[in-house]
Amino acid sequence: MTKSQLINKITRDAGVRRAQAVRAVKSLVQAIRETINKGEKISLTGLGTFKMKARKARPGRNPKTGDTIAIPAGRKISFKPSLSLKKLVKG
């Protein structure tokens, strides 16, 4: 599902105007981005939890040449699905 399809679904299901649905989706995405960027976690009941995790620096290999390279420390976004979402996916 694309962002546009999500907006259309919200418009139909919630009975709101498209402009209102667009603002709501943009606001939700922005809130998630800002919260994760601050290093805080965001939990959405029925969906899951998003949070930022630190990754340590580690050695790696260049797959083309086989040379050892240093992979710098960084951050990554982690998503842990809720129990109800896991059950839905499993069927």
C-alpha positions in Angstrom: 0.0 0.0 0.0 1.3 3.4 -0.9 0.9 6.6 1.0 -1.7 7.8 -1.5 -3.7 4.5 -1.1 -3.5 4.9 2.7 -4.9 8.4 2.4 -7.7 7.2 0.2 -8.6 4.4 2.7 -8.6 6.8 5.6 -10.9 9.1 3.6 -13.4 6.3 3.0 -13.2 4.6 6.4 -13.2 7.8 8.6 -15.5 9.8 6.5 -13.2 12.8 6.3 -12.1 15.0 3.4 -9.0 14.0 1.5 -7.2 17.2 2.7 -7.8 16.2 6.3 -6.6 12.7 5.7 -3.4 14.0 4.0 -2.7 16.3 7.0 -3.3 13.5 9.4 -0.9 11.1 7.6 1.7 13.7 7.2 1.5 14.6 10.9 1.7 10.9 11.9 4.8 10.3 9.8 6.4 13.5 11.0 5.7 12.6 14.7 7.2 9.1 14.2 10.3 10.5 12.5 10.9 13.2 15.2 10.4 10.8 18.0 12.8 8.2 16.6 15.4 10.9 15.7 15.4 12.0 19.4 16.3 8.4 20.4 12.9 7.8 22.0 10.7 4.8 21.2 7.2 5.0 19.8 4.6 2.3 20.5 1.4 1.9 18.5 -0.9 -0.6 20.1 -1.9 -3.3 17.6 1.0 -2.4 15.3 4.3 -2.4 17.2 7.2 -0.4 18.5 9.7 1.7 16.6 13.0 2.7 18.2 16.6 3.7 17.4 19.4 1.3 18.1 23.1 2.0 18.2 25.4 -0.2 16.2 29.0 -0.7 17.2 31.9 -0.3 14.8 33.0 -3.7 13.4 35.3 -5.2 10.8 33.9 -6.3 7.5 35.0 -7.6 4.1 34.8 -6.0 0.7 32.9 -8.7 -1.3 34.6 -7.8 -4.5 38.2 -7.8 -3.4 38.1 -9.7 -0.1 40.0 -7.0 1.7 39.1 -6.2 5.4 37.4 -2.9 5.9 36.3 -1.0 8.9 32.5 -0.5 9.2 31.9 2.6 11.3 29.5 2.8 14.3 26.1 4.0 13.4 22.4 4.0 14.2 19.6 1.9 12.8 15.8 1.9 13.2 14.3 -1.2 14.7 10.6 -2.3 14.5 9.2 -4.9 16.8 5.7 -6.0 15.8 3.0 -6.3 18.4 1.7 -9.7 19.5 -1.6 -9.2 17.7 0.1 -8.3 14.4 2.3 -11.4 14.7 -0.8 -13.5 15.2 -2.5 -11.9 12.2 0.5 -12.6 10.0 0.8 -16.2 11.1 -2.9 -16.8 10.4 
